[in-house]
Amino acid sequence: MFQSIKLQQGIHLHIRPTDQFKTVNFAFKFKQALTNRSASERSVLANVLLHSNELYPSNPAFRSHLDELYGTIMYLDSSKKGSDHYITLLAESVNDHYLSTDGVLDQVLNLLQTVLFQPNFEQGKFKESIVKREKDSVTQRIESLYDDKTRYAQHRLIELMRPNHPASIGVNGTISDVSAITKESLFEAYDKMLKEDDLNIYVVGDVDVKEMTSKIKQAFPFISRDIKQKVPHQNIQHPTVEENYVNEFQDMKQGKLHIGYETPVTFSHPDFPKMQIANGIFGGYPHAKLFLNVREKESMAYYVSSSFSSAYGLVFVLAGIDASKQEKAVRLIDEQLDLMKKGEISQNEIDQTVAMLKNQIKEALDSARGQIEIFDQYKDLDEKFSVENLVRNWSSITKDDIQDMARSINKQIVYLLSGKEEQ
Amino acid sequence: MNELHFKQLDEKLFHEKMNNGLEVYILPKKGFSKTFVTFTTKYGAIDSTFVPPGESEEVTVPDGIAHFLEHKMFEKKDGDVFQTFSGFGASSNAFTSFTRTAYLFSATDHLYENTETLLNFVQEPYFTQATVEKEKGIIGQEITMYDDQPDWRLYFGTIENLYKDHPVKIDIAGTIESIDEITAEHLYTCYETFYHPSNMLLFVVGAVNPDEMMTYIRENQNKKEFAEPQPIKRSFPHEPIEVAIKENKLYMDVQKPKVYVGLKAKETSLQGETMMKQEMAIQLALELIFGRSSDFYVEAYEQGWIDESYAFDFTLEKGFGFAIIGSDTSKPKELIEGVKKELKKVEEKWPFGQVDLDRVRKKKIGYFLRALNSVEFIANQFTRYTFNEMNLFDAVPVLEQMTVADLQQAFTSIQGEEQQTVFSVLPKKDQEIS
């Protein structure tokens, strides 16, 4: 897929030349340990870097310049995976080939360099007014979680299951950590990101590998850094859950039922592909047990599904139900998992799930972003990553394997967010 | 089979009209491993009053029926169609908008089996009163889910303010009460009126051989029998230019107020290239007035009237059209005043020239070329454009011919004071205080 080149200790470039897309995609992934403080600082940092820079010191000037580059998309994104926090600088630009002008791509590279190395400084520090405004922005982003009931309920469930654990740390940190940020502390975070982060750079598009490599080397003279090797996505010890049933209330109509399970299987565990299939049969797809029995047969929900969070070894079931029918819904969901534990799994269910997983990954690879994300996820685990290998793994999985997986899934907590009238 | 070559875009589009009237379009995309297929009928939530085929009297069906019908198409005598798609590794789905109902799948394998499943399940209705009753529980939960989504309530609240009589003001899924009236017989009436192949379009895009695929579709369609196509008589009430309600609000359990200013379009009778020009001109004008490089945006951001949820948009269909501008905001009054002041300023003296147009035009051309990487975008937008007698691939040439005067002229469609409305979703705690 990608041709990988080590630029420096801790800095890798991955290029995929392809004429599949009309655009060229760039991604700079800066990785560092996830804590509430790092997530808060880095989210504000991402906003500040994207607000303006030395060459385009006002936001409209910066945005106008992107418009002139045929609406080149450029943004910085905060995200987390396992116990790591990522800042990703992304750019997508139309390939010069489709335009009447030349040189758009070179200008985009220059602009990426400007965004990273020439921020909008005042006497060597970020501008107070911009830092304040972007702190407000990130605070509002954290607050808005409350208004999205499904996301809020899921966040609460994980907080209850894994307090003080990377799983429950918000990608934007906390309001109090954001408020503690100063222009000085933000500069330290910036400096650390450039000098110490594990960095992977991706380029996807109709480009020449040699030429692009030399351009990137020249434009981004990052210094080498020591990256401590660790087991990818290692599971961290966590306190046991004290309550099994938690019901919280907001003024709302639907009941948001979220059930949390734990499993020893994680992304780096050899049983990972088996658990993907088990989750698919449980509630991952419209042919899954949850969809067929809870939605179609009992008409209890519009959405009911399960998901496997492989970074943390957690499985979640999410359903929107009539809150007064909580008990019945939980019983029906328990029954579906019990059936799997007893081995009631048909070959047809397995085949459908393998077909869906295979389709899903092949589809994801039809977008440049998908290619980058999937390669980035698998590269540490499997240097010879290929869809064929994945499919071979899935295809050898048997009913007994899936039964074992179901047995490893332990229910920890049932959380319901519902309207106040049920109180 | 016709072949259209769009040289500048490096795309080839294949087209054929089947004997039964079905329009088929195929766009192969090199390098892709998936194929995306949509089968769409020109029938949406607004088509609630019409004359069924073979009858002379107009009927009005319950609100939310187009969406209900979409759900029920997936259930057959011997089970659920999702199962058949899953067996071939395809993800399938459907959606209902104001003007369209689309059924679709995407797959990287078994293209012909999946296409057959799609064509056959949409062309073989099966409804019983028992399965209709059962679906009411599922759709009831879907409606309740949307009831709890403040952004959805904000959007629909704004449209309800804008329109007095036109059915665009009715929520696409209907209400718990309206769907309770739906019977199997209603579904058959709607199906027979709107699901004739001559009212439908099939779009195939991605990893596909156009010749083989066209042959396959032709054979599938020739095996089936359909009634003679008849013109569909839909009926819509007269809608005044002024908005129904100037201002309205709703209290919900949210942290921060949410506000939309809505602008109702005067000109909603266009089709074809003039419609495309009108739509794009208004979108470009909005970008100049409210986009991220605009004076308005600078002020709104610096003053804290808006946050990252800030958005503006323009929608145009035959019979209705509206723009919305809004954001989550701790300063709703200031934001509303700011938007209205900006609109007035533009109305009094048009402030934009050639340099401004060139810039937003470049942005829009870039957006369009980026979007051509997405097979979902191509299929959905192509269908919408074709139903309005336009061609998606004319977008770049139309953009290139646009003038400043075009923008100024088009913008008058959403400009009058009587065409403005405001809708707010406010935190419940504010209600308790006041």
Interface residues (C-beta under 8 A of the other chain):
Chain A: T18 D19 Q20 F21 K22 T23 S58 N59 P60 R63 S64 L66 D67 E68 L69 Y70 G71 T72 I73 E92 S93 V94 Y98 R133 D136 S137 Q140 R141 E143 S144 Y146 D147 D148 K149 Q250 D251 M252 K253 Q254 Y285 P286 H287 F291 L292 R295 E296 S299 M300 A301 Y302 Y303 G320 I321 D322 N348 D351 Q352 T353 A355 M356 K358 N359 Q360 K362 E363 L365 D366 S367 A368
Chain B: Q8 L9 D10 K29 K30 G31 F32 S33 K34 D80 F82 Q83 F85 S86 G87 F88 G89 A90 S91 S92 S106 A107 T108 D109 K134 E135 K136 G137 I138 I139 Q141 E142 T144 M145 D147 D148 Q149 P150 G206 M252 D253 V254 Q255 K256 G291 R292 S293 S294 D295 Y297 V298 Y301 E302 G304 D307 E308 S309 D328 R359 V360 K362 K363 K364 I365 G366 Y367 L369 R370 L372 N373 S374 V375 K428
